[in-house]
Amino acid sequence: MQTWNDTLNFIKINLGAPINRLEISDDDLIKNLREQVLPFFSQYAPAKKFKSITNSNLMNGISGEPLYQYKIPLDEEEYIIDILGVYFTKDNGLIDNVVPLMTSNEQVIDTIIYNSYSDLIRSMHPINTWEFIPPDKLLFDFEVGFGVIEYNTVHENLKTIDPDKYHIMFKKLCLANVKIWISSMRSKYENLSTQFGPIVLNWETLKQEGNQEKEEVMQLLNMIPPDYLVHVDV
């Protein structure tokens, strides 16, 4: 299961718990991982969501601002990393979109002609452009009847992370960050003197391990292919 408890168990096992007690409580660990690591990880492997917009989302701009500004109805505390696409329509199109059932050679030929004509009509439509203004504005050069926005955002929970990325990248990134955090705490004490003798904390080794493991995960994150591949004809 992709849960915070599973991530926490992975971290503790690799840090020698319960034999070795950690300086950070379970609740603080989860809080820090949710607020610091999950948003960072989502920049490379985000959650994909969709939102619809209509004329009810049209904003009243002040003088000098673009006329067609739409406010994206985001959930509370949600923010957009980037927008992948905006799909919209203002009418039902110039032609009927229903393809007739093909029961004869003549209808096959009619369908081929229909599809060619349909492509021609679509090519005559103007190219609609839009601009995203963070955190939640979309600018158009026309009035939107109905649109669907496809965008990337931060994962709300761990279940929306791809399983391979969760086990291979996310949990290791969490472990690396916890090692770095703990080494920073232990660096305040070079060693501890006890009745049994001095205890060497070896915080430098822990920090080095954390940085090395984080670098290994970053290499994997940077290898994730983009949402869209661009092909250029030469």
Secondary structure, 3 states (H helix, E strand, C coil): CCCHHHHHHHHHHHCCCCCCCCCCCHHHHHHHHHHHHHHHHHHHCCEEEEEEEEHHHECCCCCCCCCEEEECCCCCCCCEEEEEEEEEECCCCCCCCCCCCCCCHHHHHHHHHHHHHHHHHHHHCCCCCEEEECCCEEEECCCCCEEEEEEEECCCCHHHCCHHHHHHHHHHHHHHHHHHHHHHHHCCCCEEEECCEEEECCHHHHHHHHHHHHHHHHHHHHCCCCCCCCCCCC
